[in-house]
Amino acid sequence: MLRVVLAPLIFAIHLPLQLANLALWGGLVIVFGLLRFLLPIGAVQRALAPLMNFFMLCFGKCSLALIRLFNPVILDYRVRGELSKENWYLIVANHLSYLDIVLLIEFSAFRIPAPKFFLKQELIWLPFVGLAAWALEMPFMKRYSAAYLKKYPHKRGADIETTKRYCQKFRHKPTTVINFVEGTRFTPAKHASKQSPYQHLLPPKAGGIAFTLATMGELFTNILDISLLYPDNPKHPMLAMLSGQMRRIVVDVNVVDIPAEAIGDYYTDEQFKAGFQQWVNTLWQDKDRNIDWIKKG
């Protein structure tokens, strides 16, 4: 009860500290990113990239330390399988909150290679986040509505070309590529409007995964199927966390082998496309059941 009464005060203290943490590490990434841009020398590029990734991981670690400081939170990490910093991984995750990004960055630190997110283009204007993501060579994806594509059909597949171009950059050093397969954050309203067949998830968008696998499939050691849950604060996890009300966070990781039949031509081979969509839907059905089991457990 006392923590509920103190929630506005906790929010007023916690939020500025989280923003300062973002400004510090994001600012360092931007400064060194500009230096890297101005000095396109191979040795300089190779020296600065790991340092900038380190700054990103520091952001995640410090952010989580603040979450622990202001919340009576239990962090429940569950990993089924072996992880290595020397491998390439494709993370497919559900998406509930902006807090998901912090958790995935923090989880990556010292376990797997530094992550690369596929971000909505609108986020490039977000202070510190946009420029820092640009400096870290993360791809910005522009999503087009069905109405827009009908009017401008030449834009169809533009986001896939972006995926292909950036994936080529990830081939030279162990990398973790993160894809929020639903394409947007889960809300009950979106769940209803999309008539999702899943209880806890939105329908998956298979195209981005297919193209990533087609571009880098021979490099990826495994898919990491990650389920993120905030069992006691499902409605507004970010607000609950900033207000000191976050009770439990579950990061459930399943290390999945990539079947050979998951790599192929998604856009011209209709038989492969149908099989790939079935594979993704099965993956999502298993994830939905797992999330339900965790919530009930």
C-alpha positions in Angstrom: 0.0 0.0 0.0 2.8 2.4 0.9 4.5 1.8 -2.5 1.2 2.7 -4.2 1.0 6.0 -2.3 4.7 6.8 -3.1 4.3 5.9 -6.8 4.2 9.6 -8.1 7.3 10.4 -6.1 9.1 7.3 -7.3 8.1 8.2 -10.9 9.4 11.8 -10.5 12.8 10.5 -9.3 13.1 7.3 -11.5 12.2 8.8 -14.9 14.9 11.5 -14.9 17.5 8.9 -13.9 16.5 6.6 -16.7 16.6 9.6 -19.2 20.0 10.6 -17.9 21.3 7.0 -18.3 19.9 7.1 -21.9 21.5 10.5 -22.6 24.9 9.4 -21.2 25.4 6.2 -23.1 23.4 7.2 -26.2 25.4 10.4 -26.3 28.7 8.5 -26.2 27.5 6.2 -29.0 26.5 9.2 -31.1 29.9 11.0 -30.6 31.9 7.9 -31.5 29.5 7.1 -34.3 30.1 10.5 -35.9 33.8 10.0 -35.5 33.5 6.7 -37.2 31.5 8.3 -40.0 34.1 11.1 -40.5 37.0 8.7 -40.5 36.1 5.9 -42.9 39.3 4.0 -42.3 39.1 0.3 -41.8 41.3 0.2 -38.7 39.3 3.0 -37.1 36.0 1.3 -38.0 37.0 -2.0 -36.5 38.3 -0.3 -33.3 35.2 1.9 -32.6 32.4 -0.6 -33.4 33.1 -2.8 -30.3 33.4 0.2 -28.1 30.1 1.6 -29.3 28.4 -1.8 -28.7 29.9 -1.8 -25.2 28.3 1.6 -24.5 24.9 0.1 -25.6 25.3 -2.8 -23.3 26.3 -0.5 -20.5 23.0 1.4 -21.1 21.1 -1.9 -20.7 22.9 -2.9 -17.5 22.6 0.5 -15.8 18.9 0.8 -16.8 18.2 -2.6 -15.3 20.2 -1.6 -12.1 17.8 1.4 -11.8 14.8 -0.9 -12.3 16.1 -3.1 -9.5 16.7 -0.1 -7.2 13.2 1.3 -7.5 11.1 -1.8 -7.9 10.6 -5.0 -5.7 11.1 -7.0 -8.9 12.0 -10.6 -9.4 13.9 -11.2 -12.6 13.1 -14.7 -13.9 15.5 -15.8 -16.7 14.8 -19.1 -18.2 17.2 -20.4 -20.9 16.7 -23.8 -22.6 19.9 -24.5 -24.6 23.5 -23.3 -24.8 24.5 -19.7 -25.7 27.8 -18.3 -27.0 29.2 -14.9 -27.8 30.9 -16.5 -30.9 27.6 -17.4 -32.7 25.1 -15.6 -34.9 21.5 -15.6 -33.6 18.2 -14.5 -34.9 15.9 -13.5 -32.0 12.1 -13.7 -32.6 10.3 -12.1 -29.7 6.9 -10.9 -28.7 6.5 -7.2 -28.1 4.6 -5.7 -25.1 6.4 -2.5 -24.1 9.4 -0.2 -24.9 10.8 -1.9 -21.8 11.3 -5.0 -24.0 14.2 -3.3 -25.8 16.0 -2.6 -22.5 15.6 -6.2 -21.4 16.9 -7.7 -24.6 19.9 -5.4 -24.6 20.7 -6.3 -21.0 20.1 -10.0 -21.6 22.6 -9.9 -24.5 25.4 -8.5 -22.4 28.1 -11.1 -21.8 25.8 -13.9 -23.1 25.5 -13.4 -26.8 26.8 -10.9 -29.5 25.6 -7.3 -29.2 22.0 -7.0 -30.7 20.8 -5.2 -33.8 17.2 -4.2 -33.8 14.9 -3.7 -36.8 13.3 -0.3 -35.9 10.3 1.7 -37.1 11.5 4.6 -39.2 9.6 7.0 -36.9 12.0 6.2 -34.1 14.9 7.9 -35.8 13.5 11.2 -34.5 13.4 10.0 -30.9 16.1 11.9 -28.9 19.3 9.9 -28.4 17.6 6.7 -29.5 17.4 7.5 -33.2 20.9 8.8 -33.8 22.4 6.1 -31.5 20.6 3.4 -33.5 21.8 5.0 -36.7 25.4 5.1 -35.4 25.1 1.4 -34.5 24.0 0.6 -38.0 20.6 -0.7 -37.0 18.1 -0.9 -39.9 15.1 1.5 -39.9 12.0 -0.1 -41.5 9.3 2.0 -43.2 5.9 0.2 -43.0 3.3 1.0 -45.7 -0.4 0.5 -45.3 -2.3 -1.6 -47.8 -4.0 1.6 -49.1 -0.6 3.3 -49.7 0.8 0.2 -51.5 -2.3 0.1 -53.7 -1.6 3.7 -54.7 2.2 3.3 -55.0 2.8 -0.3 -55.9 6.5 0.3 -56.6 7.0 0.7 -52.8 6.0 -2.9 -52.2 9.0 -4.9 -50.8 11.0 -1.7 -50.0 11.3 -2.8 -46.3 12.5 -6.2 -47.4 15.3 -4.5 -49.5 16.3 -2.6 -46.4 16.5 -5.9 -44.5 18.7 -7.4 -47.2 21.0 -4.4 -47.3 21.6 -4.3 -43.6 21.9 -8.1 -43.2 24.9 -8.0 -45.5 26.6 -5.7 -42.9 26.1 -8.3 -40.2 28.0 -11.1 -42.0 31.5 -10.2 -40.9 31.2 -10.4 -37.1 29.1 -12.5 -34.8 25.8 -10.7 -34.4 22.4 -11.0 -32.8 19.6 -9.8 -35.1 16.3 -9.0 -33.2 13.0 -9.1 -34.9 9.7 -8.2 -33.2 7.7 -10.5 -35.4 4.3 -9.0 -34.6 5.5 -5.7 -36.1 4.0 -3.7 -33.3 3.3 -3.8 -29.5 0.6 -6.0 -28.3 -2.5 -4.3 -26.9 -6.0 -5.8 -26.4 -7.4 -3.4 -29.0 -4.9 -4.5 -31.6 -5.5 -8.1 -30.7 -9.2 -7.7 -31.3 -8.9 -5.6 -34.5 -6.5 -8.2 -36.1 -8.8 -11.1 -35.0 -5.7 -12.8 -33.7 -6.0 -16.6 -33.4 -3.6 -16.5 -30.5 -4.5 -15.9 -26.9 -1.5 -13.8 -25.9 0.1 -12.7 -29.3 -0.7 -10.8 -32.5 -0.4 -12.7 -35.8 3.3 -13.0 -36.9 4.6 -11.2 -40.0 6.6 -13.9 -41.7 8.2 -11.9 -44.6 11.0 -10.2 -42.5 12.1 -13.4 -40.9 12.1 -15.2 -44.3 14.2 -12.6 -45.9 16.7 -12.4 -43.0 17.1 -16.2 -43.1 17.5 -16.1 -46.9 20.2 -13.5 -46.6 22.1 -14.9 -43.6 20.6 -18.3 -43.0 23.9 -20.2 -43.4 25.5 -18.0 -40.7 22.8 -18.2 -38.0 23.7 -20.9 -35.4 20.2 -20.8 -33.9 17.0 -18.9 -33.5 16.3 -17.7 -30.0 12.6 -17.8 -29.4 12.2 -15.3 -26.6 9.0 -14.7 -24.7 8.8 -11.5 -22.6 6.2 -11.3 -19.8 5.2 -8.9 -17.0 2.8 -11.3 -15.2 1.7 -8.8 -12.4 1.8 -5.7 -14.6 0.4 -6.7 -18.0 -1.5 -3.4 -18.9 1.2 -0.7 -18.6 4.6 -2.3 -17.9 6.6 0.8 -18.6 4.5 3.0 -16.3 4.5 0.3 -13.6 8.3 0.0 -13.8 8.9 3.8 -13.6 6.5 4.1 -10.7 8.1 1.3 -8.6 5.2 -1.1 -9.1 7.0 -3.8 -11.2 6.8 -7.1 -9.4 8.1 -9.8 -11.8 9.7 -9.9 -15.2 10.1 -13.2 -17.1 12.5 -13.6 -20.0 12.0 -17.1 -21.4 14.6 -18.2 -24.0 14.3 -21.3 -26.2 17.3 -22.1 -28.4 15.8 -23.4 -31.6 17.5 -25.2 -34.5 16.9 -23.7 -37.9 15.4 -26.3 -40.2 16.8 -26.4 -43.8 13.3 -26.0 -45.2 13.1 -22.5 -43.5 15.6 -21.1 -46.0 14.3 -20.3 -49.5 12.7 -17.8 -51.9 9.7 -16.4 -50.0 8.6 -14.0 -52.7 8.6 -16.1 -55.9 8.2 -19.7 -54.7 4.6 -20.0 -53.6 5.1 -23.6 -52.3 8.0 -22.5 -50.1 6.0 -19.4 -48.9 3.1 -21.5 -47.8 5.4 -24.0 -45.9 7.4 -21.1 -44.3 4.2 -19.4 -43.1 3.1 -22.7 -41.6 6.4 -23.1 -39.8 6.2 -19.6 -38.4 2.6 -20.1 -37.3 3.6 -23.4 -35.5 6.4 -21.5 -33.8 3.9 -18.9 -32.7 1.4 -21.5 -31.5 4.1 -23.0 -29.3 5.0 -19.6 -28.0 1.4 -18.8 -27.2 1.0 -22.0 -25.2 4.3 -21.4 -23.4 3.2 -17.9 -22.4 -0.1 -19.2 -21.2 1.7 -21.9 -19.1 4.0 -19.3 -17.6 1.1 -17.0 -16.7 -0.8 -19.9 -15.0 2.3 -21.2 -13.3 
